[in-house]
Amino acid sequence: MKVLASIGWVIFSVLLIVAGVSGCVMPESMFESLVMVLPFLLIFGGVFNIVYYIYFKEFEGASMFLLDGIFNLLFAILFLCSGVDFTGAFVVYFVAFLCMFRGGLGISYVFWLKKAGFGSWIWVLVFAILNIILAVLFIIYPEIGGLTIGFVLGFLVLSFGILNLLSWWGVKKLLGN
């Protein structure tokens, strides 16, 4: 089951990277696509984060996987129950919250990865800080998000995917698997 959770983490990260690149190339389509697909991405990511927590709960900081998974599932339920109009109206603020949360989560991973001797921990830190900066920009200037929503969301999703993939690699090295 640990292998399945690891495969799920990699698949989720690669899907985010592909979606992010697509959003940067076709920004006008990104917003509509994101509104439709976001709840399902959140469910997928939430389930795998909870599975990861179940298998690695004895490690310090593993509770962050559980917290991330629960948040993903709660937002997925909210967006599925509220419909496309609600999701479309609040996606900029949701992405800002998610960016801020993922950035904080990435920074917490850095301590883990650095302690484990993962040489590329600095890249996890860079993308985590980038997520936080972009979240603050979205909150302060939502019209910027409105004007460039496709490209910015594409870039944010791309950075989420890279952050997730780098974190998976670090956790894999940390656990020696």
Stockholm file with secondary structure:
# STOCKHOLM 1.0

chainA/1-177         MKVLASIGWVIFSVLLIVAGVSGCVMPESMFESLVMVLPFLLIFGGVFNIVYYIYFKEFEGASMFLLDGIFNLLFAILFLCSGVDFTGAFVVYFVAFLCMFRGGLGISYVFWLKKAGFGSWIWVLVFAILNIILAVLFIIYPEIGGLTIGFVLGFLVLSFGILNLLSWWGVKKLLGN
#=GR chainA/1-177 SS CHHHHHHHHHHHHHHHHHHHHHHHHSHHHHHHHHHHHHHHHHHHHHHHHHHHHHHHTTSTTTHHHHHHHHHHHHHHHHHHHHHHHHHHHHHHHHHHHHHHHHHHHHHHHHHHHHHTTCTTHHHHHHHHHHHHHHHHHHHHCHHHHHHSHHHHHHHHHHHHHHHHHHHHHHHHHHHTC
#=GC SS_cons         CHHHHHHHHHHHHHHHHHHHHHHHHSHHHHHHHHHHHHHHHHHHHHHHHHHHHHHHTTSTTTHHHHHHHHHHHHHHHHHHHHHHHHHHHHHHHHHHHHHHHHHHHHHHHHHHHHHTTCTTHHHHHHHHHHHHHHHHHHHHCHHHHHHSHHHHHHHHHHHHHHHHHHHHHHHHHHHTC
//
